[in-house]
Amino acid sequence: METMKKNVWKSKWSVFFSVLIVLLPFAQFFIKGFTAIAFTNDGESNTQQLFDSKYGKASLSYQTKKSKIIWQMNVDKKAAEKATLFLFSLKDKENKSILPTLSEENQATDLFRVISKETEKDYATVFERKPSNTDKNYKIEFSTPVVSGLTFKVAFNAASNPTNEQKTLFTKEYPISIKENDGTQASTEETRTSTTKESNDTSSTESSSTSEESTSEVKNLGDADEATVNSAKKEAEKKYAETGVPQRITRSAAVSASDSSAGSLVISDKVFNDPSKMEVSVTGVKPLEIVKVPITYDSNGKPTNIENYDNYTQNKNKVSSFYLVPEKNTDGTRPVSGKVNIKFSNDKSQDALSKAEVNVTYPKVGYINDQDGNLKEIGVKLTIKNIQRSPSPKTWTGYPFQYPSIDLSSNLFSGTVITGISSADWNFTFFYVDNSEKVDFSSVTNGFMSFNSLNGYGTGGINGEFVKASDGREGSISEGSIITKGTVSTPADQSFTYTFSDVYYGTSNSFNDNLGGATFNKASVKFDLIGTENEFQLGTGGGAGHRAWFTFASAAIVPVKQKAPSKTVQPINQYKDGDPWNSPSGEPSGWNQRFWNDLDRSNDGTGEWSLLPQYRVEGHDADTENLEAGIPKKADRYVKTGQKYYYYINQPTINLASQGLVLPTGYQITDKLPAGVEIDNSDGKSLTLYDLKGNDITDNQQQFSINNGEFKLKLSSDQVNKINEQSKESATYGADFSVRVRVVVTNTTTDKIGDLMTNKAESLFSYDSGTKFTATSNSVQTRVKSQIKPFDLSLRKMDSTGLAVAGAEFTLSGGNLKNDLVAKSDDKGNIDFNTRELIAGQKYQLQESEIPLGYLISDKGPWELLISEDGKSATLTDIKKEKTELLITDKGDYNSIAFSKPNQGIVNMRKVLDIQLKKKDTSDSAKVFTKNELSEAKFTIHEDIENGKEAEAVIDENGTINFFGLDWTKKYVIEEMHAPAGYIKLDNPIKISFERNDEGKLIANIVGLDSVENPIKVDVTNDKFELSFNVPNKPKVPLPATGGSGSWLIYGAGVVALIVGVGYYFLRNKSKGEA
């Protein structure tokens, strides 16, 4: 028995596991329909195929780079019956949205947009800008912060109604697991002893901690040579085999920086604070004094109190010559700027300042550059603590040793001058100006700071200037840097000695110590920012007399990719008030007009400009109504065959303050001209190159070539030098140089070339290191103006039977019309817009604005009238998307648009007419006939014409006699075929006709009933007319009046007859013996 039970259980478990094995492949469908993707962070690109549906297919790949993940998604959209919109989003393990940053190339193409405001619906979602129903291929590149796990969601939406509400057609989610791999621990047990990438690998990143799921022993080799590293690897492999404990081998020297992206943090050289409005406090130690000094100017605008401090008087009253001086604003005013100086006592003890804490708030310091290129203003709270006053030489006790001080420019970028101080910890807490919230760099992509001009003093820089992240995070240096990581100390012959270990310091002064210098970046260190607070130790070994200047920058220390150029198109002469579109008569267009863009009809005059908002000029922004007099609206912009105009390509330079410290050594601009446009070199002056200040620097050494409609301009070495020298001036940090090219239109409206001409430009920046970057501009569009005669429009208004409807009012608007056109249908139903203001290539809106009495508004309006660009066709499309081809007829000096068939028109349905009758008793006005009392009654109605169709009345529960669905334009005859029981039928038929009175109301004339008020008003509802009146009937037998004496005689006679009859009955039965 026991054996039998066991066999049964075995059988049951066999069945269970068999079912489980079968069901396992389908398990994913029970988890929200997810498809999981596992990626490993091994420095290589990881690719995963995503969906393949009827809407398209996609693949996703990523590669980690420092503190971010670089993603690339290839999407192939399939053509569909209705337009679809592709979108995607990412969320972390806590279901919080991850904000992606589109690449500069994707931002320039403007095909996708990111919802970057947290208050908006769909925050952090990336949308295709325009729905499409054709095949599309997209390469979408973006970056996100590094997270260990996230969910990637894709969807296809469709616009489901005219309000563009989105309806989801397809969606799928992919949980993605990214294994954190710091480069010291491989993903398989057999390779656990692999080491970090060495510091001479230019693509390496700084080391991070090992996986939280394991422990390891760490061996730091510092700046050891390759032989030492290889020996350590073998030792680590042996130890791992013996103990099973993973071994970490690190090299503490700074890794080489290789990220070519500009940072999202912008510490601006253009943002100055009024020092009097900066909050300053000192706790722990009482300062000797705190002074706030503004920069002063003479009558010529020259600063009067700028000095390179040499004594305490200058330190107190002057502003350091190291600090930037603000330029004047365009209105002639100048921002207030200056400095704050905190001076301490002459206590010479080593720990005199160790308890001091300095807090300084900068109201504004720059911006955070978000995903859409928007700049969010930020300020910073600076906390300085662990201050170590510097030792002094035994024979030198004056400036700068006597009174330690911290001198802060009110422009954060300009930095600080510290005197008599060897070291301090500087904590930076950035905050948003609009809401005072702290900036969290964990959710800000590519935020970093750089510390520059770290001079090296003493043998090997041992007494030089240094920086260190307080939490020990690694910094990045450029290739060939003079910076190293190690120990700095103060000279041994002074009053006491400091030693600062694991700091980044300059080993020499062999670099160009000025912003924009060819090797300035060689003395710089970059640190990635994390969280809301970032603290760094800054100091000096005292090699320059215990005085040091530090700048606080956000610029990359390696070659960075340039910002995309902006492209514009401008007439040869500027537009003036009253100028026709093809004959602008103003001053010549030059450097100051490079951003006006007065000929660009981007998106063919109907959509948004692709020129980025930061480049648009007030009075010339075609997406607003505020255009200066004479400048055509976007939809009215054309060029004509033979016309000349300018293309401008405006290329921003590298902003040394906030973007990058290395300037290019070569610039090239390329532009593929559209078909129908050619370079106009009729006078040999087709091209002009403007420098950053608007000077013409065109020369004979530049290389300008044209091949198959594409021109290339490679700047000469002189031009490059001029642009780079201006790039080093604070007034022109990041400013653009401009290329102006004169072209001529060869396109015609009769050739096979498309009349809409679109193109973009491209820039190439090259660096001494061999690095090259390209960037693509926005697109611009011009359209050849067709020389087509104007149009008028003649439509027809009719009812459902084809009869003309008069008095219907229509409004025509949009397109090129400055004022709405209004027309009413005449007695023949004609609606004539005969002002001849309509032109080819325009889209108009037709609206029924007034409905004639007795008709319902058409359910097909409003309509869209579209005249083709060549003026050869026109269509009228109703709200239901039903399209009617219209007829264009040449009328000599104009063209007429009308319906192509006689039976075509805009139809209005007539309101129906209901007639309601109430039967009244002529002898009793209070009597109301019920349905039962009218059971024998019968009424008919027919049109008052020969052989008019007859219809019978419908009697409802209330005794109302109804005739439904009549035509108020006709005459009717109502006849009583049978009267109610006991009543006399009407002698004559009732005739009814309708007309409008003086007030425009519908009234009914009734013949055959003298008791009815005539005429009678017809009630109106939304969709019908209602006519109600009473019809009297006389009883067949006249009855005595109520209460008359004759009634008693009748009653008495009846009683007598009854008695006689009963008596006779009994007597008769008795005689027969039946009683």
DRENRO-34470 format. One record per residue (C-alpha): x, y, z. Coordinates in steps of 0.05 Angstrom, whole numbers, plus 32768, in hexadecimal, padded with zeros to 4 digits. Layout:
<nodes>
XYZ;...
</nodes>
This chain:
<nodes>
800080008000;8038802F8013;805A80207FD1;801A80307FAB;801580737FCF;805C80847FBD;805080737F75;8012809E7F74;803980D97F91;807180CD7F60;803E80CF7F28;8020810F7F42;806481327F49;8077811B7F03;8039813A7EE7;8045817A7F0F;808C81837EF7;807981727EAF;804481A97EB0;807481D97ED1;80A981CE7E9B;807581DA7E65;805D821A7E86;80A182397E95;80AB82587E4F;8069827C7E58;807882977E9D;808F82DB7E83;804982E97E6B;803082E67EB2;805E831E7EC9;803E835C7EAA;805083447E65;809983587E72;80D483407E4A;811483417E73;815783587E58;8197834A7E7D;81D283777E6E;821883757E8B;824283B37E94;8282839A7E75;829683D87E4E;827E83B87E0D;823F83CA7DE8;8204839D7DF9;81CD83947DC6;818883767DCF;8150836D7D9D;810F838B7DB7;80CB83857D97;80BA83717D4F;807083817D45;8043839B7D0E;805583E17D23;80A083D67D1B;80DC83B97D3D;811583D27D68;815783BF7D88;817983DE7DC5;81C283E27DD7;81E984057E0D;822F84147E25;8244842F7E69;8270846C7E6C;828484867EB0;8246849A7ED7;821584917E9E;81FB845E7E6C;81FC846E7E22;81C0844F7E00;81B184457DB6;816E842D7D9C;8161841D7D53;811884217D41;80F8840D7CFF;80B184277CFC;808384067CCA;8051842A7C9F;800B84287CBD;7FC5843B7CA8;7FC384707CDE;7FFC849B7CF9;8021847E7D35;804E849E7D68;808A84797D87;809D84867DCF;80C684677E07;80D784727E50;810284557E87;80F584497ED1;812284307F09;811483F87F3A;80EB84277F66;80C084397F2A;80DD847F7F27;80E5849E7EE2;812C84A27EC6;813684E17E9D;815D84D27E5D;818A85047E39;818585037DEE;81C785087DC8;81D8854A7DA8;81CC852A7D63;818685147D77;817885597D95;818E857A7D54;8162854E7D28;812785607D57;8103851F7D46;80F8850D7D8F;80E985357DCE;80F085267E18;80BC853B7E4C;80EE85587E7E;80C0857C7EAF;80AE85517EEA;806A85747EF0;805685607EAA;803185217E98;805E84EB7E79;809C85087E9C;80DD84EA7E81;80BA84CA7E45;80DA84D17E00;80A884DF7DC9;80AE84DF7D7E;809C85277D6E;806C85197D34;804084DD7D27;804B84BB7CE4;802D84837CBB;806984767C8E;80A7844B7C96;80D9846D7CC4;811E845A7CDE;8139847B7D1C;817B84767D41;816E84927D87;81AA849F7DB3;81A284B47DFB;81C384AE7E3F;81AC84A07E86;81CD849B7ECA;81E784567EDB;81B4842C7F01;81B783E27F10;817283D37EF7;813B83F57ED0;80FD83EA7EA6;80FE84007E5E;80B8840D7E41;80A884187DF7;806584287DD7;8043843C7D97;800A846E7D9E;7FD884897D6D;7FB284CB7D6D;7F6B84B37D7A;7F4484F47D72;7F4C853D7D59;7F6685527D9E;7FA285257D92;7F9484FB7DCE;7FC384C07DCE;7FA984797DC8;7FDA84407DD7;7FDE840D7D9E;801983E47DB6;804483E47DF5;807883B77E14;80A683BB7E51;80EB839E7E59;810B83977E9F;815583A27E94;818983897EC5;81CD83AB7EC0;820283897EE9;822F83BC7F09;827683A97EF5;82AD83D87F0D;82E183B97EE1;830183937F1A;82D183597F1D;82BC83327EE0;827883107EDA;829382C87EDD;82B782A77F16;82F182917EEA;830682DA7EDE;82FB82F87F23;834383117F26;834083417EEB;835983867EFC;834183CC7EF0;835283EF7EAF;839484127EB6;8399845D7EB8;83BC84627E75;837E84457E53;835D84857E38;831884657E37;831A844E7E7F;82F084687EB8;82FE846F7F01;82F884327F2E;82B984277F57;82A983F97F90;829D83AF7F86;825A838F7F81;823183937FC1;822683487FBC;826F83377FC6;82AC834C7FED;82F483517FD5;833A83637FEB;835683A37FCD;839D83B27FBA;83AD83F97FA5;83E983FE7F77;83E9844A7F72;841284607F36;8436841D7F2E;8454840B7EEB;843A83D47EBD;846B83A07ED7;845283AA7F1E;840A83A67F06;841583647EE1;843883467F1D;83FE835B7F49;83CC833A7F1A;83F082F77F1F;83F382FD7F6B;83A8830D7F6D;839782D17F43;83BF82A47F71;839F82C07FB0;835A82B97F93;836782707F83;837F82657FCB;8349828C7FF1;830E82947FC1;830C82DE7FD4;8307830D7F97;8344833A7F91;833F83847F7C;837B83A67F5D;837583F27F56;83A2842A7F40;8393846A7F66;83AF849B7F32;837B84C47F0D;835C84A27ED2;835D84C37E8E;831F84EA7E7D;82FF84D77E3A;82B784EE7E3E;82AA851D7E04;826985387E1E;8260857C7E3D;8244857A7E83;81FD85887E98;821785B67ED0;822885FB7EB5;824F86277EE5;824986667EBB;827C869B7EAE;824286CA7E9F;821D86C57EE2;823386F97F15;821787077F5B;821587487F81;824487387FBB;821987617FEA;81E087307FDF;820986F17FEB;81FB86D0802E;823C86C58056;824386A8809B;827D868D80C5;827586608102;82A6863D8130;82DA8674812C;82CD86BE812B;82E986DE80EC;8311871D80F0;82E5873C80BA;82B8872D807F;82B7875E8046;828E87608006;82AE87887FCF;828D879A7F8C;82B587A97F4D;82B687F47F40;82BE88177EFC;82D5885A7EE3;82AE88867EB3;82C8885E7E78;82B1881D7E95;82F688057EA9;82FC87E07EEB;832088087F21;832B87D67F59;834887987F38;838A87807F54;83B587427F5D;83B887427FA9;83FC87507FC7;83E78769800C;83AD8769803D;839487AE8027;838B87957FE0;836E87547FFB;8339877D801F;832887B57FEE;833887997FAA;831C87627F7D;834C872D7F63;836387347F1C;835886E97F16;830D86F57F18;82E187037EDC;82C587497ED0;827E87487EB4;827187657E6F;823B87997E64;81F587817E52;81D687947E10;81B087CC7E33;81F187EB7E4C;81EB87D37E94;821D87A77EB6;8212876F7EE9;822C877E7F2F;826687517F41;829F874F7F72;82B687247FAB;82AC870E7FF3;82EA870A8020;82EC86E68063;832A86F9808C;833F86D380CA;836A86E78105;83B586E08109;83B286A38137;83EE867B811D;83DD8639813E;83D485FE8111;838B85F08125;837786398128;8341863180F2;833085E880F9;82EC85F78119;82D9862E80E9;82A0862380B8;829286558080;824F8655805C;8245867E801D;8207867E7FF1;820B86927FA8;81C486A37F90;81D686907F49;8212866D7F2B;81FA864E7EE9;81CB86197ECF;81B985D07ECA;81B185BE7E80;817585907E7C;8161855D7E46;813F85907E19;817885C17E1B;815585EC7E4E;818086107E81;8167860C7EC9;818686427EF5;81AD862B7F31;81D186497F6D;820086287F9F;820B86267FE9;825586217FF7;826C8605803B;82B78609804C;82D085E38089;830C85BD80A4;833585FB8094;837F85F280A0;83A6863280A6;83E9862F8083;842C862D80A6;845B8668809B;84A5866E808E;84CC867D80CC;84E586BF80AE;84A586D4808A;846786E280B3;84448719808C;841487128050;83F886E08041;840886B98081;83F386EB80B6;83A886EC80A8;838B86AF8085;835386C18055;832186A48024;831286D27FEA;82D686BE7FBF;82C286DC7F7C;827786E97F77;827B86C47F34;8284867C7F4A;82A9866A7F0A;82E0869C7F1C;82EE86757F5B;831486877F99;835786A27FB1;836D86837FF3;83A686A1801A;83C786868059;839E86468054;83BA86028041;837B85DA803A;832F85DA8045;82F385AF8033;82C485D18002;827D85B67FFF;825285C97FC3;820685C47FC9;81E685DD7F89;819C85F07F8A;816786057F57;8159864F7F59;810E864A7F4C;80FD861A7F86;813D86167FB0;813E85CA7FA9;818285A97FAB;819E85907F69;81A485457F6E;81DB852F7F3F;81C684E77F45;818D84F97F15;81B4852C7EEC;81D9850E7EB1;8224851D7EAA;822C85507EE2;8274855F7EF4;82A485957F0C;82EB85A27EF8;832285C37F21;835585E67EF5;839986067EF6;83B785D97F2B;83FD85F57F2C;843685C97F41;846C85E47F70;84A885C37F8F;84CA85847F76;8497855D7F4D;8461858C7F66;846585747FAE;845385B97FC7;841F85C67F91;83D485D57F8E;83A685997F97;835F85807F99;833E85427FB4;82F685287FB9;82E785208003;82C484DE7FF8;830084C27FD2;82DF84BF7F8E;831084BF7F54;831C84FA7F28;832B84FB7EDD;8364851D7EB9;837485297E70;83A685037E47;83ED851F7E52;83D785417E93;8409855F7EC4;83DA85487EFC;83E9850B7F25;83CD84EC7F64;83F884E77FA1;8411850F7FDD;841B855A7FE5;843C85798022;844F85BD803B;849A85D1803E;84BF85B28078;84E185F4808C;84A0861680A3;847E861D80E5;845A85DA80DE;844E85A780A7;841185898084;840E854B805A;83D48541802A;83CE84FB800D;83A784DE7FD2;839D85227FB3;839F85397F6B;83D6856C7F62;83FE858E7F2C;844385737F22;845D85B17EFD;844885F37EDD;845485DA7E97;841185EE7E7A;83F0862C7E5C;83D2864A7E9B;839A86707E7B;8353865B7E69;835486427E22;839E86357E22;83B485FB7DF7;83C885D27E34;839D85F27E6A;837685B17E73;83B6858C7E85;83B385AC7ECA;836A859B7ED7;834485647EFB;82FB85517EF0;82CD85317F23;828885157F16;825385317F45;822585047F6D;81EA85107F9B;81D985557FB7;821B85657FD9;826185607FBD;829D856F7FE7;82E5857A7FD2;832685897FF6;834B85C37FD7;838F85DB7FEC;83D785EA7FDE;841A85D17FF6;842F86197FFC;845D861A7FC0;8442865F7FAB;844786807FEF;8408865E800A;83DC86847FDA;83B386607FA5;837C866F7F73;834886387F64;8311863C7F30;82CF86167F34;82BE86007EEE;829085D07ECB;82B885C97E8A;82D185867E70;831C857D7E70;831E85567E2F;830885687DE8;82BC856D7DE7;828985697DB0;827185AD7D98;822A85C57D9D;820185BD7D5D;820585F77D2D;81C6861F7D1F;81B2862C7CD7;818786667CBE;817186827C7B;816B86CC7C6F;815C86FA7C33;819587227C15;817287627C2F;814987677C6E;80FD876D7C6C;80DE87B17C78;809687C47C86;806D87BF7C46;809F87937C21;8081875B7BF5;809A87157C05;80C887147BC9;80E6875A7BCD;8103876B7C12;812187B17C0D;814587BC7C50;818E87BD7C62;81BB87837C4D;81B987467C7B;81FB873E7CA1;821787207CE1;81E2873F7D0D;81AB871D7CE4;81C986D77CE8;819286BE7D17;815686E27CF8;814386A87CCA;810E86D07CA5;810786A07C6A;8103865E7C8F;80BF863E7C8A;80D486027CB4;80A385C77CB0;808785E77C71;806886217C96;803A85F87CC2;806485DA7CFB;809685F47D2E;80D786127D18;811285E47D22;813F861E7D36;814C86167D80;812B864A7DAD;816D86667DC9;8180867F7D83;813E86A07D72;813A86EC7D6E;80FF87137D87;80D7872F7D4D;80F186F97D1F;80D886BA7D42;80A7869D7D0F;808586727D44;806986B17D64;803A86E67D4B;806B871D7D60;808F87277D1E;80AD87697D0A;808987907CD3;809487757C8E;80AD872F7CA2;808086FA7C83;805E86C67CAE;807C86817CA9;804686667C7B;804F86A37C4C;809B869A7C42;80B2868A7BFC;80ED86937BCE;80E8869A7B83;8111867F7B4A;815086A97B3F;814C86C87B85;818B86CC7BB0;818D86C37BFB;81BD86B17C34;81C786717C5B;81E7867D7CA0;820A86457CC6;8218865D7D0D;824786307D34;824F86397D7F;829786327D97;82AD860A7DD4;829B86307E13;82DB862D7E3C;82B686407E7B;8280860C7E7B;828985DB7E42;82D185C67E38;831985DE7E44;833585C77E01;832C85EE7DC1;832A85CE7D7C;836385D77D4B;833785D17D0E;82F185E67CF8;82CA85CF7CBB;828385E07CA3;825E85B57C71;821B85C37C50;81F785977C1D;81CC85C97BF6;818785B17BE2;817685A47B99;816085E57B7A;819286107BA1;81D986217B8A;8213864B7BA5;821286907B86;825A86A27B79;824B86D67B43;827987097B63;82A986D97B85;828E86EB7BCA;825C86B47BD7;827786A47C1D;828486CF7C5B;82A386B67C9C;829486DF7CDB;82BB86D77D1B;829D86D67D61;829687227D61;827A872A7D1B;82BA873C7CF7;82C287237CB0;82FE86F47CB2;82F786D57C6D;833C86C87C50;835D86A77C15;8379866E7C3D;8337864F7C4F;832586117C28;82E186197C06;82C985E37BD6;828885D17BB3;8279858B7B9B;823585717B83;821085A77BA8;8237859E7BE9;826685D47C01;829D85CB7C35;82C186037C59;830085F17C7F;8319862C7CA8;836086437C9F;839186417CD9;838C868D7CDF;834186897CE4;834586517D17;8376867A7D41;834B86B87D3F;830D86917D55;8333866D7D8C;835186AD7DA7;830C86CC7DAC;82F3868C7DCD;8322869A7E07;830286DE7E15;82CC86DB7E4B;829E87077E22;829D86D47DE9;82A086927E0E;827686617DE4;826486967DB0;825986817D68;827F868E7D28;825386937CEA;8257867E7CA2;822B86A57C72;822186867C2D;81FD86A87BF3;81D3867A7BC8;81A386817B8E;8162865C7B80;816386347B3F;8125860C7B51;80E486197B2B;809C86037B38;809A85DF7AF5;80D885B47AFB;80DD85707B1C;8101858B7B5A;80D6858F7B99;80C185D77BA6;80D085CF7BF1;811B85D17BFC;813785B87C3F;817E85B27C58;81AD85B07C94;81F585C07CA1;822C859A7CC6;826985B07CED;82A8858A7CFC;82D8859B7D36;831C857A7D37;834F85797D6F;839A856F7D74;838E852C7D94;836E85137D54;832885167D72;82F2852E7D43;82A9853F7D4F;8270854F7D20;822E85727D2F;81F1857E7D03;81C785BD7D01;817D85C87D01;815A85C57CBD;814286017C96;810E86017C5E;80FF862F7C24;80C886277BF0;80C686407BA9;808A866E7BA0;805B86587B69;804586907B3B;7FFD86797B3C;7FC086A67B36;7F9586B17B74;7F55868A7B81;7F0E86987B95;7EDF86647BB2;7E9786557B9F;7E72861E7BC5;7E2986097BC8;7DFA86007C02;7DC085CF7BFC;7D9185A37C23;7D8E85577C21;7D5F855A7BE5;7D9085847BBD;7D6885C57BC4;7D8D86067BCF;7D9286207C16;7D97866B7C1E;7DB186937C5A;7DE886647C71;7E25868B7C87;7E6C86707C80;7EB0868A7C98;7EF2867C7C74;7F3386867C9D;7F7B86707CA3;7FB086697C6D;7FC886AC7C54;7F8886D17C68;7F94870B7C97;7F4A87137CA4;7F1286DF7CA2;7EE686DE7C64;7E9A86D87C6E;7E6586C47C3A;7E1B86B17C3B;7DF686827C0E;7DC686A57BDE;7D82868D7BC5;7DA5865C7B97;7DD086417BCF;7E1086607BB5;7E4786717BE8;7E7886A07BC6;7EBB86B57BE2;7ECF86E17BA8;7F05870E7BC5;7F3B86E67BA0;7F6886E47BDD;7F7486997BDE;7FB886807BC4;7FDA863E7BB4;7FFB86167BEA;7FCD862D7C21;7F9F860A7C51;7F5E862C7C66;7F26861D7C97;7EDC86227C82;7EAA86297CBB;7E5E862D7CB8;7E5386697CE6;7E0886757CDE;7DD086437CCF;7D9086587CAB;7D4D864D7CCE;7D3286077CC9;7D7485E47CBB;7DA685BC7CE4;7DF085CD7CE3;7E18859E7CB8;7E3985667CE0;7E7485677CB0;7E9085AB7CC1;7EC085CC7CC9;7EE385BE7C88;7F2B85C67C71;7F3785E57C2C;7F7C85D37C11;7F9885F07BD1;7FD585CB7BB7;801985ED7BB0;801585EB7B65;7FCE86067B65;7FB585CD7B3B;7F8885AB7B6E;7F5D85BD7BA9;7F3985917BDC;7F03859C7C10;7F0A856C7C4B;7ED485677C81;7EDC85577CCA;7ED0850E7CBB;7F0D850F7C8D;7EE285067C4F;7F0485297C16;7EE3854A7BDA;7F0C855D7B9D;7EF985A37B84;7EF985BF7B3E;7F2A85F77B2C;7F1686237AF1;7F4286577AD0;7F1C869A7AD0;7F5286C47AAE;7F7586EC7AE4;7F5F86BC7B1C;7F4A86747B28;7F07865E7B43;7EFD86237B72;7EB986017B74;7E9885BD7B7B;7EA585927B3D;7E5D85767B38;7E1985997B37;7DFD856C7B6E;7E37857A7B9E;7E3185AA7BD7;7E3385B57C22;7DF485947C3C;7DC785AC7C74;7D90857E7C8D;7D4C85A07C98;7D2E859F7CDD;7CF185717CDE;7CAB85877CF1;7C7D85647D24;7C3385777D2A;7C0C85687D69;7BC0856D7D6E;7B95856C7DAD;7B4B855A7DA7;7B1C858A7DCC;7AD285817DDC;7AAC85BF7DC5;7A7A85B67DFE;7AAD85A97E35;7AF085CE7E2D;7B0E85AC7E6A;7B0585677E4D;7B4585437E36;7B3D85087E08;7B6284C97E1C;7B8184987DEC;7B4684687DF7;7B13849E7DE7;7B3984AB7DA6;7B3B84627D92;7B09846C7D5B;7B2784AE7D44;7B5284B17D07;7B7A84EB7CEA;7BA484EC7CAA;7BD4851F7C8C;7BEC85297C45;7C12855D7C1F;7BE585927C00;7BF3857B7BB9;7BD0854C7B8A;7BDA85037B9F;7C0185197BDD;7C1984DF7C06;7BEC84D17C41;7C0184BF7C88;7BD884AD7CC5;7BDF84CF7D08;7BFF84AD7D44;7BD784B47D85;7C0284B07DC4;7BF0849C7E0B;7BDD84E47E1D;7BAA84E77DE6;7BD585147DBA;7BCD850B7D6F;7C13850E7D4E;7C2E85167D09;7C7A850C7D08;7CB3851C7CD8;7C9185507CAC;7CB285837C7F;7CA685CB7C95;7CB185E57C4E;7C7285C27C35;7C2685CC7C3D;7BFD85977C5F;7BB385817C65;7B9A855E7CA4;7B5785397C9F;7B2E85187CD6;7B1984D67CB7;7AF384BD7CF4;7ADD84E57D30;7AE084CB7D78;7AA484A37D8D;7A6984D07D9C;7A86850C7D76;7A7A852B7D33;7AB385277D00;7AD185697CE8;7AAF85857CAB;7AED85A27C8A;7B36858D7C85;7B6C85B67CAA;7B9F85D77C7C;7BE385EC7C96;7C1B86157C76;7C5B86367C91;7C8086777C88;7CB386A47CAC;7C9986E17CCF;7CBB87257CD5;7CE5870C7D0F;7CFF86D27CE6;7CD6869F7D0F;7CB086667CF0;7C63866C7CF5;7C2A86407CDE;7BEA86577CBA;7BB086287CC9;7B7086287C9F;7B3186017CB2;7B30860D7CFD;7B11864E7D12;7B2186427D5B;7B6D86417D50;7B9686817D57;7BB386917D13;7BEC86937D03;7C0B86687D3A;7C5486687D4F;7C7B86287D43;7CA786107D7E;7CF086037D6E;7D1E85CF7D8E;7D6685BE7D7B;7D53858E7D44;7D0985997D32;7CCB85C57D30;7C8D85B67D59;7C4685CF7D48;7C0E85C47D7B;7BC585D97D79;7B8085C07D8F;7B4985A27D63;7B0085A87D7D;7ACA85737D73;7A7F85787D80;7A5785407DA2;7A24851C7D76;79E785237DA7;79DA85667DC6;79D3855E7E12;79AA858A7E40;79CF85BC7E67;79E785A47EAB;79B285B37EE2;797685BF7EB2;792E85A97EC5;7927857D7E88;7957854B7EA4;792885377EDC;78F085247EAA;791F84F57E87;793684D57EC8;78ED84CC7EDF;78D684AD7E9E;790F847C7EA2;78FD84677EE8;78B3845B7ED7;78C684327E9A;78F484087EC5;78BE83F97EFA;788A83E67EC6;78BB83B77EA4;78CE83937EE4;7885838B7EFA;7870836E7EB8;78AA833B7EBC;789483207F00;784A831C7EEE;785982F67EAE;788582C37ED0;785282B87F07;781A82A97ED5;784782737EB8;785682557EFC;789F82657EFA;78A282957F34;
</nodes>
